[in-house]
Amino acid sequence: MDRLIQDVGLLLNSTIENAKTKLAIVPGSQIVLRYIGSSYQNDPARSVLELLLLLFAVRYFLASKYSYTKQNYVKLGEDEIDELVDDWTPEPLVRDLDDSEKWELDSVPVVKGRNGPVVSVSTGEGTFDNLINLNSTDVYGISNDAEAIEQAVTTVRGYGVGSCGPAGFYGNQDAHVNCEKTIAEFLGTEGCILYSQAFATLSSVIPCFMKRGDVIVADTKVNLAIQKGMQLSRASLFWYEHNDMESLEDALKRANKSYRRGPLPRRFIISEGLYENNGTSPNLAKIVELKKKYKYRLLLDESYSLGVLGSTGRGLPEELGIDRSEIDITTGSLAFAFGAAGGFCAGSNTMVEHQRITSLAYTFSATMPPFLANTSSFVIRRLTASNSPVTALRTKAELLYDTLSATNRNSKKPVLDILSRRGSPVIVLQIPKEVLMRLDQENSPRAVSEDRLLQDIVDIVRNDGVHIGRFNRLESSEIFPVDYTVRVVANAQLSDDQIISAAQIIARGFARRLE
């Protein structure tokens, strides 16, 4: 029996080799054969599906044409048609808003005029002038910088506004190439690739390198863009508790034990330099140690840490003295510290060039407007020339953090929790759980939903002269339950007195609503 199986195997192998030899005569056949081989190895289920689709297509095109007859049609008279039309009641194109949606819409503030450190805001309650703005992520005030504005205007006059096409179809201009080079030099990486939208960067980069059967180990607090990228990749997901390195090591062990046989999967740890959801930073040195120990690659999203952390704004690795080469893939947004829009992915040239063909957001999306690429390059050159903007912003961020902490400690009862780390310009505030429990137990009229409580606090603070906002998140799209929070953002253009005054007003606003 064994001899028979061996003979059948040899016959099949020789038949396949003969077929390959004959197919090699056909131009382009080697490309198809390589694709089938790699596809079957990485995703056998997809290969079976593609084979079924091919057979269906052959059956469809070779089948005889269908015969359509009108013998079963019912011919209606004009009166019957008119009656049916009169009886038809179309559904509304858009349904009416419910009460919660109306409340959410009414609570959205509208900034009147140019955004800046001091703004006028219009809400359902009226217009508020001369508010200290702690709700803008333009931390360096690029939107009000005369030199940056002049550069943007010059670019628009030379290039127009939009790029009018994807990078592979005449959309990639010298502004984009120069911006990629500038970012790569700033980070100390071999290469960089630009994306027109920050959210699409992560949701495209992750599936570009990870597929079904690969392994991703991620923090439970990663942002929504990372979550969507991981879901789109169809890789196996393993989670570890937020910033818990023991939990991370356990997840790495579990992930490695899950491997049985077949080709080795690609394995990644995904983290953020400064977490969007709470303003904390991970123990990057320990993560690098564990990724080497368990043979993983590391993807670090520096959307909120780049341009902010480190002595020259080069992100969390610079702050902790970790070489950028330890980070396999660095992603980030150009809409935070750089005052522009879009995103980037930096690392080795091989990794970057792979995305130019296989990354969907790069291949099929129009490139970012050239003036935004030039604006990003301008800001990076400014940070490279002098670290004074980074130092000034860090001073303001620490002052805001310290004043909020001191004012909260000095109150009768602490009424806010600061989730963020010191030095982060993004400071996330939350109502303490014990305060919420007390309000519920007292059956107080103040005991309403947490997001309503936070909106009341935002309104109180606005009435006292400071513009802040709730950190709105898409709960239905998040993998884990969300925290209801208020996010305040330090601004380098504000004076120390304005920072101190705003922090005290915010702390008092929490106290007035919750005590």
C-alpha positions as CSV (number, residue, x, y, z in Angstrom):
1,M,0.0,0.0,0.0
2,D,2.8,2.4,0.9
3,R,4.5,1.6,-2.5
4,L,1.2,2.4,-4.3
5,I,0.9,5.8,-2.5
6,Q,4.5,6.6,-3.3
7,D,4.0,5.7,-7.0
8,V,0.8,7.9,-7.2
9,G,2.8,10.8,-5.6
10,L,5.6,10.5,-8.1
11,L,3.1,10.4,-10.9
12,L,1.3,13.5,-9.7
13,N,4.6,15.3,-9.3
14,S,5.8,14.4,-12.7
15,T,2.5,15.4,-14.2
16,I,2.6,18.8,-12.5
17,E,6.2,19.4,-13.6
18,N,5.3,18.5,-17.2
19,A,2.4,20.9,-17.1
20,K,4.6,23.7,-15.7
21,T,7.2,23.1,-18.5
22,K,4.5,23.4,-21.2
23,L,2.9,26.4,-19.5
24,A,6.3,28.1,-19.3
25,I,6.1,28.6,-23.1
26,V,3.1,30.9,-22.7
27,P,4.1,34.5,-22.1
28,G,3.3,35.6,-18.5
29,S,2.6,32.1,-17.2
30,Q,5.4,32.3,-14.6
31,I,3.7,35.3,-13.0
32,V,0.5,33.4,-12.7
33,L,2.2,30.3,-11.3
34,R,4.1,32.4,-8.7
35,Y,0.9,34.1,-7.7
36,I,-1.0,30.8,-7.3
37,G,1.9,29.3,-5.2
38,S,2.3,32.3,-2.9
39,S,-1.5,32.7,-2.6
40,Y,-2.1,29.1,-1.6
41,Q,0.8,29.2,0.9
42,N,-0.4,32.4,2.6
43,D,-4.2,31.8,2.4
44,P,-5.5,28.5,1.1
45,A,-9.1,29.4,1.6
46,R,-8.7,32.4,-0.8
47,S,-7.1,30.1,-3.4
48,V,-10.2,27.8,-3.3
49,L,-12.5,30.7,-3.5
50,E,-10.6,32.1,-6.6
51,L,-10.8,28.7,-8.2
52,L,-14.6,28.5,-7.7
53,L,-14.9,32.0,-9.1
54,L,-12.9,31.0,-12.2
55,L,-15.0,27.9,-12.8
56,F,-18.2,30.0,-12.4
57,A,-16.8,32.6,-14.9
58,V,-16.0,29.8,-17.4
59,R,-19.5,28.3,-16.9
60,Y,-21.2,31.7,-17.3
61,F,-19.4,32.7,-20.5
62,L,-19.8,29.3,-22.2
63,A,-23.5,28.8,-21.3
64,S,-26.2,29.5,-23.9
65,K,-28.0,32.8,-23.7
66,Y,-31.1,32.9,-21.5
67,S,-34.4,33.2,-23.2
68,Y,-36.7,35.9,-21.9
69,T,-40.4,35.8,-22.9
70,K,-43.2,38.1,-22.0
71,Q,-45.8,35.4,-21.8
72,N,-46.1,35.7,-18.0
73,Y,-46.1,39.5,-17.9
74,V,-49.2,41.2,-16.5
75,K,-50.1,44.2,-18.6
76,L,-51.6,47.0,-16.5
77,G,-54.0,49.6,-17.7
78,E,-53.4,53.3,-17.3
79,D,-56.0,53.6,-14.5
80,E,-54.3,50.7,-12.6
81,I,-50.9,52.3,-13.0
82,D,-52.2,55.7,-11.7
83,E,-53.9,53.9,-8.8
84,L,-50.6,52.1,-7.8
85,V,-48.6,55.4,-8.1
86,D,-51.2,57.2,-5.9
87,D,-51.1,54.5,-3.3
88,W,-47.3,54.4,-3.1
89,T,-45.8,56.2,-0.1
90,P,-42.0,56.6,-0.3
91,E,-39.8,56.2,2.7
92,P,-38.0,59.4,3.8
93,L,-34.5,59.7,2.4
94,V,-33.3,60.6,5.9
95,R,-35.0,59.5,9.1
96,D,-35.8,62.1,11.8
97,L,-33.2,62.6,14.5
98,D,-34.0,61.1,17.9
99,D,-33.6,63.1,21.1
100,S,-30.0,61.9,21.8
101,E,-28.9,62.7,18.3
102,K,-30.5,66.2,18.5
103,W,-28.7,66.8,21.8
104,E,-25.4,65.6,20.4
105,L,-25.8,67.9,17.4
106,D,-26.8,70.9,19.5
107,S,-23.7,70.4,21.7
108,V,-21.3,70.8,18.8
109,P,-19.5,74.2,19.0
110,V,-18.7,76.2,15.9
111,V,-15.6,78.3,15.9
112,K,-16.2,81.7,14.3
113,G,-13.3,83.0,12.2
114,R,-9.8,81.6,12.2
115,N,-8.8,79.0,14.8
116,G,-6.2,80.0,17.3
117,P,-5.2,80.3,20.9
118,V,-8.1,82.6,21.6
119,V,-11.4,82.1,19.7
120,S,-15.0,83.0,19.4
121,V,-17.4,80.0,19.6
122,S,-21.1,79.7,18.7
123,T,-23.3,77.1,20.3
124,G,-27.0,76.5,20.8
125,E,-26.7,78.7,23.9
126,G,-25.3,81.7,22.0
127,T,-21.9,83.2,21.0
128,F,-19.0,83.3,23.3
129,D,-16.1,85.6,22.5
130,N,-12.4,85.7,23.6
131,L,-12.3,82.1,24.9
132,I,-8.9,80.5,25.8
133,N,-8.8,77.7,23.3
134,L,-7.7,74.3,24.8
135,N,-9.6,72.3,22.2
136,S,-7.3,72.7,19.2
137,T,-4.7,70.1,18.2
138,D,-2.8,72.8,16.3
139,V,-0.3,72.9,19.2
140,Y,2.2,75.2,17.5
141,G,-0.3,77.5,16.0
142,I,0.7,76.8,12.4
143,S,-2.7,77.9,11.1
144,N,-1.8,81.4,12.3
145,D,1.9,81.4,11.4
146,A,2.6,84.1,8.8
147,E,5.5,82.3,7.2
148,A,3.6,79.0,7.0
149,I,0.6,80.8,5.4
150,E,2.8,82.5,2.9
151,Q,4.5,79.2,2.0
152,A,1.0,77.6,1.5
153,V,-0.2,80.5,-0.7
154,T,2.9,80.3,-2.9
155,T,2.4,76.5,-3.3
156,V,-1.2,76.9,-4.3
157,R,-0.3,79.5,-6.9
158,G,2.3,77.2,-8.3
159,Y,0.6,73.8,-8.0
160,G,-3.1,74.5,-7.6
161,V,-5.0,73.1,-4.6
162,G,-5.5,69.4,-5.2
163,S,-3.1,66.8,-6.7
164,C,-5.9,65.4,-8.9
165,G,-4.8,61.8,-8.8
166,P,-3.2,58.9,-6.9
167,A,0.6,58.7,-6.7
168,G,0.8,56.2,-9.5
169,F,-1.3,58.3,-11.8
170,Y,0.4,61.7,-12.0
171,G,-0.6,62.6,-8.4
172,N,2.9,62.4,-6.9
173,Q,4.7,65.7,-7.3
174,D,8.0,67.0,-6.1
175,A,6.3,68.5,-3.0
176,H,5.3,64.9,-1.9
177,V,8.8,63.5,-2.7
178,N,10.5,66.3,-0.8
179,C,8.2,65.8,2.2
180,E,8.9,62.0,2.3
181,K,12.6,62.7,2.2
182,T,12.3,65.4,4.9
183,I,10.4,63.1,7.3
184,A,12.8,60.2,6.7
185,E,15.8,62.4,7.5
186,F,14.0,63.8,10.6
187,L,13.4,60.3,11.9
188,G,16.6,58.8,10.7
189,T,15.0,56.1,8.6
190,E,15.9,54.8,5.1
191,G,12.6,55.9,3.6
192,C,9.1,57.2,4.1
193,I,5.8,57.1,2.2
194,L,2.9,59.7,2.5
195,Y,-0.8,59.0,2.8
196,S,-3.5,61.6,2.1
197,Q,-5.5,60.7,5.2
198,A,-4.2,59.9,8.7
199,F,-6.9,57.4,9.5
200,A,-6.4,55.6,6.2
201,T,-2.7,55.3,6.9
202,L,-3.0,52.7,9.7
203,S,-6.1,51.0,8.2
204,S,-4.0,50.4,5.1
205,V,-0.5,49.8,6.4
206,I,-1.5,47.0,8.7
207,P,-3.3,44.9,6.1
208,C,-0.4,45.6,3.7
209,F,1.9,43.5,5.9
210,M,-0.4,41.3,7.9
211,K,-2.8,38.7,6.5
212,R,-4.9,35.8,7.7
213,G,-2.7,33.5,9.8
214,D,-0.4,36.2,10.9
215,V,-0.2,37.3,14.5
216,I,-0.8,40.8,16.1
217,V,-0.4,41.5,19.8
218,A,-1.8,44.9,20.7
219,D,-2.6,47.1,23.7
220,T,-6.3,47.3,24.6
221,K,-6.2,51.1,24.4
222,V,-5.0,51.5,20.8
223,N,-6.9,54.0,18.7
224,L,-9.7,53.2,16.3
225,A,-7.6,53.5,13.2
226,I,-5.3,50.7,14.5
227,Q,-8.3,48.6,15.5
228,K,-9.8,48.9,12.0
229,G,-6.5,48.1,10.3
230,M,-6.2,44.9,12.4
231,Q,-9.7,43.8,11.6
232,L,-9.1,44.4,7.9
233,S,-5.9,42.3,8.0
234,R,-7.8,39.2,9.3
235,A,-4.8,38.4,11.4
236,S,-5.1,36.5,14.7
237,L,-5.4,39.2,17.4
238,F,-4.0,38.8,21.0
239,W,-4.6,41.6,23.5
240,Y,-2.7,42.7,26.6
241,E,-3.8,45.0,29.3
242,H,-3.0,48.7,28.9
243,N,0.7,49.4,29.5
244,D,1.0,46.1,31.5
245,M,4.3,44.5,30.4
246,E,3.6,41.2,32.2
247,S,0.3,40.9,30.4
248,L,2.2,41.7,27.1
249,E,4.6,38.8,27.8
250,D,1.8,36.5,28.5
251,A,0.1,37.4,25.3
252,L,3.3,36.8,23.3
253,K,3.6,33.4,24.9
254,R,0.0,32.5,24.1
255,A,0.4,33.8,20.5
256,N,3.6,31.7,20.0
257,K,1.9,28.6,21.5
258,S,-1.0,28.9,19.0
259,Y,1.3,28.2,16.1
260,R,1.0,24.6,15.0
261,R,2.5,23.9,11.5
262,G,2.8,25.5,8.1
263,P,4.8,28.6,7.1
264,L,5.9,30.8,9.9
265,P,3.5,33.7,10.4
266,R,4.5,37.3,10.4
267,R,4.3,38.5,14.0
268,F,3.8,42.1,15.1
269,I,3.5,44.1,18.4
270,I,1.4,47.3,17.8
271,S,1.6,50.2,20.2
272,E,1.4,54.0,20.3
273,G,4.0,56.6,21.3
274,L,1.4,58.7,23.0
275,Y,-2.0,57.0,23.3
276,E,-4.8,59.0,21.7
277,N,-7.4,57.7,24.1
278,N,-5.7,58.6,27.3
279,G,-2.4,60.5,26.7
280,T,-0.1,57.9,28.3
281,S,3.1,56.4,26.9
282,P,4.2,52.7,26.9
283,N,7.3,51.2,28.4
284,L,9.0,51.2,25.0
285,A,12.3,49.9,26.3
286,K,10.6,46.8,27.7
287,I,8.5,46.3,24.5
288,V,11.7,46.4,22.4
289,E,13.3,43.8,24.8
290,L,10.3,41.5,24.5
291,K,10.0,41.8,20.8
292,K,13.6,40.6,20.4
293,K,13.1,37.8,23.0
294,Y,10.0,36.4,21.2
295,K,11.0,37.3,17.7
296,Y,8.4,39.9,16.8
297,R,8.4,43.1,14.8
298,L,7.2,46.4,16.2
299,L,4.8,48.9,14.7
300,L,4.7,52.2,16.6
301,D,2.1,54.9,15.9
302,E,3.6,58.3,16.7
303,S,0.6,60.4,15.6
304,Y,0.6,62.3,18.9
305,S,4.1,61.9,20.1
306,L,6.1,63.0,17.0
307,G,6.9,66.7,17.1
308,V,6.2,66.8,20.8
309,L,8.2,64.2,22.8
310,G,12.0,64.2,22.9
311,S,14.4,67.0,23.1
312,T,14.0,67.8,19.4
313,G,10.5,66.4,18.9
314,R,11.6,63.1,17.3
315,G,9.1,61.2,19.4
316,L,9.1,58.6,22.2
317,P,12.2,56.7,21.1
318,E,14.3,60.0,21.3
319,E,12.8,60.7,24.8
320,L,13.8,57.3,26.0
321,G,17.1,57.1,24.2
322,I,16.1,54.2,21.9
323,D,17.4,54.0,18.4
324,R,14.8,54.4,15.7
325,S,16.1,51.3,14.0
326,E,14.6,49.3,16.9
327,I,11.2,50.3,15.5
328,D,10.4,48.3,12.4
329,I,7.5,50.4,11.2
330,T,6.8,54.0,12.3
331,T,3.4,55.6,11.4
332,G,2.0,59.0,12.3
333,S,-0.3,61.8,11.5
334,L,0.7,65.1,10.0
335,A,-2.5,66.8,11.4
336,F,-1.3,67.2,15.0
337,A,2.1,68.8,15.7
338,F,2.7,69.6,12.0
339,G,-0.5,71.6,11.4
340,A,-1.3,69.9,8.1
341,A,-3.2,66.7,7.2
342,G,-2.5,63.2,6.0
343,G,-0.2,60.5,7.4
344,F,3.1,58.8,6.8
345,C,4.8,55.4,7.3
346,A,8.6,55.3,7.7
347,G,11.2,52.6,8.0
348,S,13.4,50.6,5.7
349,N,13.3,51.2,1.9
350,T,12.1,47.6,1.3
351,M,9.1,48.2,3.6
352,V,8.3,51.6,2.1
353,E,8.5,50.5,-1.6
354,H,6.3,47.4,-0.9
355,Q,3.5,49.8,0.0
356,R,3.7,51.8,-3.2
357,I,2.1,48.8,-5.1
358,T,0.2,46.9,-2.4
359,S,-1.2,49.5,0.0
360,L,-4.7,50.3,-1.1
361,A,-4.9,53.8,0.5
362,Y,-1.8,54.8,-1.4
363,T,-2.6,53.1,-4.7
364,F,-6.2,54.2,-5.1
365,S,-6.4,57.5,-3.2
366,A,-5.4,60.9,-4.5
367,T,-2.3,62.2,-2.9
368,M,-2.6,65.0,-0.3
369,P,-2.7,68.6,-1.6
370,P,0.8,69.8,-2.3
371,F,0.5,72.8,0.0
372,L,-0.1,70.5,2.9
373,A,3.0,68.4,2.0
374,N,5.1,71.6,1.9
375,T,3.6,72.8,5.2
376,S,4.7,69.6,6.9
377,S,8.2,70.0,5.4
378,F,8.3,73.6,6.6
379,V,7.4,72.6,10.2
380,I,9.9,69.8,10.3
381,R,12.6,72.1,9.1
382,R,11.7,74.6,11.8
383,L,11.9,71.9,14.5
384,T,15.2,70.7,13.1
385,A,16.7,74.2,13.1
386,S,15.8,74.8,16.8
387,N,14.3,72.9,19.6
388,S,12.8,76.0,21.2
389,P,9.3,75.3,19.9
390,V,9.3,71.8,21.4
391,T,10.7,73.2,24.7
392,A,8.1,75.9,24.9
393,L,5.3,73.5,24.2
394,R,6.5,71.0,26.8
395,T,6.8,73.8,29.4
396,K,3.1,74.8,28.7
397,A,2.0,71.2,28.8
398,E,3.7,70.6,32.2
399,L,2.3,73.8,33.6
400,L,-1.2,72.8,32.5
401,Y,-0.8,69.4,34.0
402,D,0.7,70.7,37.3
403,T,-2.0,73.4,37.8
404,L,-4.8,70.9,37.1
405,S,-3.3,68.4,39.6
406,A,-2.7,71.1,42.3
407,T,-6.2,72.6,42.0
408,N,-7.8,69.2,42.1
409,R,-5.8,68.2,45.2
410,N,-6.6,71.4,47.0
411,S,-10.4,71.0,46.5
412,K,-12.6,69.6,49.3
413,K,-13.0,66.3,47.3
414,P,-11.1,65.4,44.2
415,V,-13.5,65.6,41.3
416,L,-11.4,64.7,38.3
417,D,-8.9,62.0,37.4
418,I,-6.0,62.9,35.1
419,L,-5.4,59.9,32.9
420,S,-2.4,61.4,30.9
421,R,1.3,61.5,31.6
422,R,3.1,64.6,32.6
423,G,4.6,66.4,29.6
424,S,1.9,65.3,27.2
425,P,0.2,68.3,25.5
426,V,-3.0,66.1,25.2
427,I,-4.4,65.8,28.7
428,V,-7.4,63.5,29.2
429,L,-9.7,64.1,32.2
430,Q,-12.3,61.7,33.6
431,I,-14.9,61.8,36.3
432,P,-13.7,59.6,39.2
433,K,-15.7,56.3,39.5
434,E,-16.4,57.0,43.2
435,V,-18.1,60.3,42.3
436,L,-20.3,58.6,39.8
437,M,-21.2,55.9,42.4
438,R,-22.0,58.6,45.0
439,L,-24.3,60.5,42.7
440,D,-26.1,57.2,41.8
441,Q,-26.5,56.2,45.5
442,E,-27.8,59.6,46.5
443,N,-30.3,59.5,43.6
444,S,-29.3,63.0,43.0
445,P,-30.8,65.1,40.2
446,R,-27.1,65.4,39.1
447,A,-27.0,61.7,38.4
448,V,-27.4,61.7,34.7
449,S,-25.5,59.8,32.0
450,E,-21.7,60.3,32.2
451,D,-21.5,62.0,28.8
452,R,-24.3,64.5,29.8
453,L,-22.4,65.3,33.0
454,L,-19.2,66.0,31.0
455,Q,-21.1,68.2,28.5
456,D,-22.5,70.2,31.5
457,I,-18.9,70.7,32.7
458,V,-17.9,71.8,29.2
459,D,-20.7,74.3,29.2
460,I,-19.8,75.6,32.6
461,V,-16.2,76.0,31.6
462,R,-17.1,77.8,28.4
463,N,-19.3,80.2,30.3
464,D,-16.2,81.0,32.4
465,G,-14.0,81.8,29.4
466,V,-12.3,78.5,28.3
467,H,-13.1,76.4,25.3
468,I,-12.7,72.6,25.8
469,G,-14.7,69.6,24.5
470,R,-15.8,66.1,25.2
471,F,-13.7,63.4,23.6
472,N,-16.3,62.0,21.3
473,R,-15.7,58.4,20.1
474,L,-17.6,56.0,17.9
475,E,-18.8,53.5,20.5
476,S,-20.4,51.2,17.9
477,S,-17.1,50.8,16.1
478,E,-14.8,50.3,19.1
479,I,-13.8,46.8,20.1
480,F,-13.7,47.5,23.8
481,P,-16.0,49.7,26.0
482,V,-15.0,53.4,25.8
483,D,-14.2,55.8,28.6
484,Y,-16.2,59.0,28.7
485,T,-13.6,61.8,29.0
486,V,-12.8,65.5,28.4
487,R,-9.7,66.2,26.4
488,V,-7.7,69.5,26.8
489,V,-4.8,70.4,24.6
490,A,-1.9,72.7,25.6
491,N,-0.9,75.4,23.1
492,A,2.5,76.9,22.7
493,Q,1.0,80.3,21.8
494,L,-0.7,80.7,25.2
495,S,0.9,82.6,28.0
496,D,1.6,81.1,31.4
497,D,-1.1,83.2,33.0
498,Q,-3.6,82.0,30.4
499,I,-2.6,78.4,31.0
500,I,-2.9,78.7,34.8
501,S,-6.2,80.6,34.6
502,A,-7.7,78.0,32.2
503,A,-6.6,75.0,34.3
504,Q,-8.2,76.6,37.4
505,I,-11.4,77.3,35.6
506,I,-11.6,73.7,34.3
507,A,-11.0,72.2,37.8
508,R,-13.6,74.6,39.3
509,G,-16.0,73.6,36.5
510,F,-15.7,69.9,37.5
511,A,-16.3,70.8,41.2
512,R,-19.3,73.0,40.6
513,R,-21.1,70.3,38.7
514,L,-20.1,67.3,40.8
515,E,-19.8,68.4,44.4
